[in-house]
Amino acid sequence: METTHRPHANKLVRWLLLSLVAIATTITVSLGISNKAHAVPYDLNNMRWGLLPAGGPDKSGFPIFSNFDTAAISSTDWSPDPDGDQSFTSKDATLQKPYVIGTDTPKTVIGNYDKDGNPIGGDIKHQSDAKIGDTIQQQDGSTMTVTGFRIGANATEMGSVTGYGGWYDNLRAESEFFDFQVQEVDRNGQVVPNNKLTVFKKGNFQWSTILGVDKITDRKNNLVKVTITPINSSIFANPQTLYFSLTGVQAPVVEPKSKESNIGYALYGTGGKIGGFTSKDVATSTEKTPILLETPSDGNLYLEDLSNPGATWKADNPKLTLVKDPNQDQLGYRVSGLKSLAPGTIVKFTDTKVDGTTEDVYFKFGNPTTPGGGTTGGNTANGVNPTGSTTPPASITTTTSGSSVVNQQGTTTTGTSQGTPATSTSNTSIAVPKDVAVKGQVVYGLKKLGLYKNPTFTSSKRIAWYPKQKRINRPMFVVTGYARSANGTLRYKVRDVNHGTKTAGKTGYITTSKKVVLPVYYASLPKNNKITVISKKGVNAYKAKNLTGKLKHYKTGTHLTVKKLVKHNLTTRYQLSNGLYVTANKKLVIVENN
């Protein structure tokens, strides 16, 4: 029986194997198709837009676009830039709150070059603010009247969805993905016939350029309605409607908010940033539930209200001295005398803001690992939890002479006040090359860059854009740590120190590319030992390298001879030929290597 049936058994096994292979192949193919077919399309209502001023058409039948900076369209021509801070979404251009694109006081917008092609104001660049009705003086000296605009999509958003990136190189790039329709409507949304208001087309090709906006029949009351519909519903979902008004004052564009808590205050030691606390911490700190701080080894502390650069500080303890700290650009206060306090002393610091309002914050100085201190955020009282067991309270450690630093997340790092890169002792160790900025150093942006919530950069995780600026206005950041993206790229973890701006105090991650960011302080002497003052307010010269003992002031444009570069904590100074010291901040002085 066994011999008779063995061939049939073998055939059955082979058949089963072939069937399994076929089934597996079918499943694999089906899964592949399913993954493609069911990829989640991007909601078009989340797209951010910018406007490129347009006029015409010209004699050739094409629109005329702004090119007031160079002979070709550049990022400075847009108003607003689709990749900039003022770009808008459908939430900023509704029937009830239209986006204002016109002006009641027309002006001439002049670029960076005169009619002979000579730069105006040196290499200063500025963003176009042209609106419908304005006149733009082009780079070649000719003029154009703004009668319409091209709608441009945010390049990062488009790139993440489609792989497309050249947002101003191709004037009809958006039309590859969207259909544009325009209508004049009244304030109730009812259509008003107007054949002069059109979407520009040439042959069979539609552009994303709207012309004849200046020809709406009732410029004071009616609106321009632009409907944008995805061409491929598997890539983009949902049509988007934008409403524009020729009159009125533009409401502030609502920027995406970071979900991370904003550090409202900073604590520094002589070696740089060592901790932070928020307005919530201040609100919950009382004499009974203070924030616990370890007394710094040198007895000094630095306090700064990041959202109020002009704020002043005072303490209720006469043993402490508070003065503006020249090492931190005199924007915060150095607290001296902390070593004279007995362990467990509670001090009330009062922050007086520029508008005259005050805010009190209580600190208890001592060893953070000793139970019985205060709390951060008021979660426990006197270091004892509700069950009665003793627990070390949450704290901010402030030791700066090579000992460990404990932040509010409990990660321990080690470093010195002389600029040695800190090394992480948390679960993930970050290998840091020697040529990157060390923790506590300040870097600034050479080109446009973004601040992100995570080290893996995506548009949805971007906190802010920083446009390319002239040297004296470049954005600055304090390096507070390091991280790597999902593909291993090193990032700086930073805090925004651009005082007086809406991004001041924000924390996140930026690139470490030397083409984009560099340390803000010089690290070497110029070849000819010459520097020039470029700060509009000039710079002071001091007796000591810690910039105390002011002796002289040098105005903008003054040429100085230097003989030595000296380090001071994580900054540098130039010693002049007369023995005095000035800052080596690249935003304030520039070397002369010619």
Helices and strands as residue ranges (DSSP letters): H 2-37, E 42-43, G 44-46, E 49-55, E 64-65, G 75-77, G 90-92, E 99-100, E 108-110, E 135-137, E 143-145, E 148-153, H 155-162, G 173-176, E 178-185, E 191-192, E 198-202, E 205-211, G 213-215, E 223-230, E 236-237, E 240-245, E 265-269, E 272-277, H 279-284, E 291-293, E 300-305, E 312-315, E 321-324, G 326-328, E 333-336, G 338-340, E 346-352, E 358-365, E 395-396, E 405-406, E 412-414, E 423-424, E 442-445, E 449-452, G 459-461, E 462-466, G 471-473, E 476-484, E 490-496, E 507-511, E 517-519, E 530-533, E 539-542, E 550-554, E 559-568, E 571-576, E 581-583, E 589-591
